[in-house]
């Protein structure tokens, strides 16, 4: 298991006896810049749980008081969990979702 540090995506190995290990990546809210504060609100998800994403595909639209921006997928894989719902506030570095990247 790799832990989340400094707002970077992290990998976790998951597996069950007799099944291949699946790498699952937490995708955190990235740094927002000096004037944007330390949190943003989920506007809407572009990708539903179970859908496949490519590296660089937009996952979610986020809002701050000063900006609207998209968070792209750092890897290709399958979205397995959304950790923040629409209109929910999320702190910088907090995981937004999990992507299965191997297996």
N, C-alpha and C positions, 0 to 999 in steps of 0.2 A: 504494500500500500504506500502510495506517495501522498503526502499531505499538501494542503493548499498554502502557498506562501506568496506574498507580494502581489496578489491579484492575478496570478497565472493559473492556467488550466492545469489540472492534476489528474493522474491516473490512479486507478485502484484495480487490483486484480481480483476477479470474482470467479468462483468455480465450485462445482460440486463433484463429489466422488464419481468417477467414470465419465465426466463431461469435460470438454475443454475449458480452460480458463478464458474468461471474457475480460478484456480491458475496458474499464468504464472511466470516462473522463468527466470530472466536474468542470463546468464552464462558469467562471465567476464574472461578476460585473467588473469591467476594467476601470482603471483610473480615469477620472473625469476631467482633470485639468484644475488649475488653481482656483479659477473663478466659479467652477460649477458645483462645488460642495462635495459631500462624501456619500450621497445616495441619489438614486433615481427611481422612478416608478415605472412598472411594466405597463406599456400601452396596449400591445397585443402580440401574440405569438404568430409567427409566420409558419411554424412547423408544429404539427401535432405529434403526440407520443406515438411511437411506432413507425414514423416516417423516416426515410433515409435522407441524409444531408451530405452535401459535398463540402470539402474544405473551402472556406470562404463564403459559403451560403449564409444569408441572413437568417438568424434564429428568432430574434425578438426585437421589437421596437421599444425603446426606453425614452422616458421624458424626464427632464429636470425643469427648474424654473427658467433656465436660459437656453435650453437646446432639446432637440429631438434627434435621436441617433439609433442606429441599428447595431446589434452585437452579432458578429459573424461566427460561424463555427470554426474552431481552430483545427479540426480534423474531419475527415470523412467518416461516416458511421450512421448509426440509428439512434434517434432520440428516444431514450428509455424512461426519462422522468423530467417533468417540469417542476422545479422547486419553488417557484414564485408564480402566483396567479395574477391575472389582469388587475391593474390598479394597486397592486401591492408594492410598497416601498422596499428597496433592496440597498444595502450598504455596499460600498466598494469592497471587492474581495469576496463577498458572499456569493455562494454558488447559485446560479440561475437555473441550471438544468444539468442532466447527465447524458452523455453520449456513449454508446457501446462502440468501441473502435476495433475490436478484434474478436476472433473466435470462430 
